[in-house]
Amino acid sequence: MLLVGLGDSITAGFGASAQHSYFELLLTNAPDDGLDLRGICLSAVLPNLRATNLGWSGSTSLQHAKTSLSRLTRQPSNALGVVVLTTGGNDLIHNYGRTPPVQGAMYGATRTQAQPWIDEFALRLEDMIGRITAAFPGGCHIFLANIYDPTDGLGDIQRAGLPAWPDGLAILDAYNRIIADCEARHPHVHGVNLHDAFLGHGIHCRQFWRAHYRAEDPHYWYYLNLEDPNDRGYDAIRRLFLIEMAKVLPERKR
């Protein structure tokens, strides 16, 4: 069994302290993990697991399709692939409004302007799933995360110091619909819903009157750059991936 990380800085672990990226936590427990998580990691239940992380900080879905997947070599027929993928988020947030919106860096675009880029993302994601699948003739499970929203559903990104983006949430929703549709088409693609889990942990996390306020955990899950998680966010992502993996992976593969 081979665990492969593909995608952007979330999979690369940017902003995480040592041994606290979600990819590392999937493999082995961190030294400070609580008792509730001891032994709840892939190396504990899949002793023949190998792993490689091809995540690339700052990368967009265009770069994943063009460059990252070229590094995924075809595996032998007796290998089962477990692939974790985060893609598309940087397409949206780059270049933070500092440059005019273009495909792969569409911050500030109108919904109409972004439509051709949205359509191309759909085609690109489908092609990526096909290429990942082809790399594992013995079969694979692809765990595909959707894209979170640091504004907690309000779309007021300007409160975080970035330029206002009136159509930002609509474009984010369009990307997430494409991801959901991709998951629905392919039985071996399993959704990991970062978007809903992170609501209430963004820039409005302490505002108890908000719809997504989390009284049980009113804490911020993002790193200083707003686009990546902090350690608490990476812990949550690890748990979300493991929950989905537990539904479909065998307990052991010797």
N, C-alpha and C positions, 0 to 999 in steps of 0.2 A: 504494500500500500504506500502511495506517495502523496503527501500533502504539499500542495503548491499554492503559494500566495501570488496573486496577480492584481495589479491595479495601482492606485495612487498612494499618497502619503499616509492614508489611514492604514493600508496594509503594510507599508514600509515602516510604520510606527513612529512617524515624526511627532515630536512633542511628548513622547512617553519617556519616563525614567527607565533606567536599566532594568531589563527583564520584565517590563510591564507593557510592551506592545501587545495587541490582541493576538497576533500571530505567535509570539513567544508564549503567551499564556495558554493558547490552545494546546501547545506541545507539553509544557511543564508548568507546574505551580510556581508562583513567585514565592520568595522566602517569607513575605509578610501576608500571604493568603490566609484567610480565616479557616477555622476548622471545617466550616460548611463546604469548603472547596478542596480540601485535602484529598488527593487521589482522583479528583475530577478533572482529568486532562487526557489528551489523546495518547500520550506515551504510556499512561498507566493501563489503558485498556486495549491498546494496539501495539504490542511490543515490537513488531517488525516494521513499524512505520518509519519511512524516510521523509525528509522535508526539504523543500527549497523555497525561498521567498524571493520572487521576482518583482515585488512592489517597488515603486519608483516615485519618490517624493516630487511633487509638482507636476506630475504627468497628467495628461488628458486622455480621453477615450481615443482620440486620434493616434496618440503615441502608443497606447496599449495595443491597438490594432496593428500599427505599423512596425513597432520595435519590440515591445514586450513579448508578444506571442511568437516572434521569431526565435526567442530564447527558450521556448518550451519544446523540447525535443520529443520525438515519438517514442513512446514507452513500449516495453515488451508486452506480449499478450497476456502474461500472467500478473500484470500490475493493475491494481485498482486505483484510480485517481480520485483524490479528494481535493477539490479546487475551491479556494475562497477568493472572491472577486469584489473589489470596490472600484467603480468606474463612473464617470460622468460629473462628479461634483466639481472638479476643477474646470470643466467646460463652462460651468455657470459662474463661478465666483471670480475667475481670472478675467481681466487684470484689475480688478477692484475699482473699476471706473476710471482708471488712469489713462486708458487708451480707448479709442472708438471700438465698439463691439464687433467681433468677428467670430467665425466658427472656432470653437475651442477656447475662446476668451470672450464670452458674450455678455459680461456684466454691463448692465445698462440698456440692453436691447429691448425693443418693444416685442410684444407677442407676435405681431405680424412679421417683423424683421427676423425673428428667431425661427419661424416655421420651417424654412428649408434646412436649417441646421438640426432642428428637432427630427425631421424626417430622415436625415442622414445618420443621426445617432441610432435610430431604430434599425436601419439597415446594417450599420456597423456592429451593433451589439449582436444581431442575429449571426453575422459572419464570425464574430469572436466566439460565440457559443459553438458554432460548427467546427471551428478550427481547434478549440480546446477538446471537443469530443473526439475529433479525428486523431488527436495525439494519444488517446487511450483506447486502443483497439480492444482491450480487456474490460472496458467499461469505466465510467466515472460518475461521480456526483459533483455538481457545481453548486456552490452556495453563493448566491448573488445578493448583495446588499443593495438596498435603495438609498436615497440621499436624504440626509437630515436637514433641518431648518433651524439655524441658531436664533431666529426671531420668534420662536415658539408660536408659529402660525399667524403672526401679525404682519409680517412683511415690512416692518419698519427698520430696515438694516441701517438707516442713517443714525439710529440711536447708538450704534456701535462705532460710529466715526467714519463710515463709508458713505459715498453718495447715495441719495435716495434712488430706489429702483422700483417704480410703480408696478411693472409687470414681472418682477422677480419671482413672486410666488406662483404665478400662472405658468411660467416657464419651468420652474422646479416641478410643479405638478405634472406637466407634460412629460418630463423626463421620467418621473416615477411611474407614470402610467405605462410608458414603454417598457420599463423594467418589469412591472407586474404582468404585462401581456407576454413578455418573453418567458417568464416563469410558467405562465399558464400553458404555453404551447409545448413545453418540453418537460416530460415527467422526471428527468434526471436533473433538472434545474430547480433549486429550492430557495425560496425567498427568505431573506433575513431583514426584518423590518426595523431598520435603524430610525427611520423617520418618526414613527409613532413613539418609540421608546425614548427618544431624545426630547420630545415635546415637554416643556416644563423645566428643562435643564439648560435653557439658553439664556439670552440676555435679560429675560423677564422672570428668572427662576425664583426670585424673592418676593414677587408681587402676588400676594395671596388672593387677590381679587380676579386674577386671570383665569381663563377657562381651563388651562392646562397646568395650573399650579399643582405641585406634588407635595402635599403636606408631610408625607412620610420621608421625603428626601428632597428638600428644596435647595438643591445644590447645583452648581455650574459644572457642566461636563465637557467644556471646550477648553482648548489651549489658548495661549495668548494671541495667536494669529486668527482666531475665530473659525478657521476652516478645518482644524484638526481637533481630536479629542485630547483631554488631559488624562491622567491616570484613572480617574473615576469613570470617564467615558470609555476608555479602553477596557476596563474591567466589565462594564456593561456589554460592550460589543463581544467580548469573549463569551459571556454567558449566553447572549443571543445566538451566536453561531453554534455553541455546544448544544443548546436546546434543539435546534433544527437538525444537527448531526445525529443526536440521539434517536431521532425518529426514523432514520434511514440506514445508519451504519451498523454493521454487525458488532457484537461486543468484542470479539477477538478475530484477528486474521493471522494465523500462525503459518 
